[in-house]
């Protein structure tokens, strides 16, 4: 794949939905956004200052992005990561 001129990527770390991010990333090619909690855990997401999946997708829609990649990195999943050195 060749990257076209004008390609842009916006990366959002752990955050609640943010109007500033929406404005700054409007129309970007790719948005990488955390989605720490399932939609039924919105109160936990608010208290932890994270997003639910639905909130992250909502940010992507408001930004009018080309593609959205949802992520969640956590030390809680350390045991699930395979040892690739073997």
Secondary structure, DSSP 8 states (H G I E B T S, - for coil): ----TT--EEEE-S-S--HHHHHHHTT-SEEEEE--B-GGGHHHHHHHT--BHHHHHHHHHHHT-SEEEEE---GGGGGGS--TT-
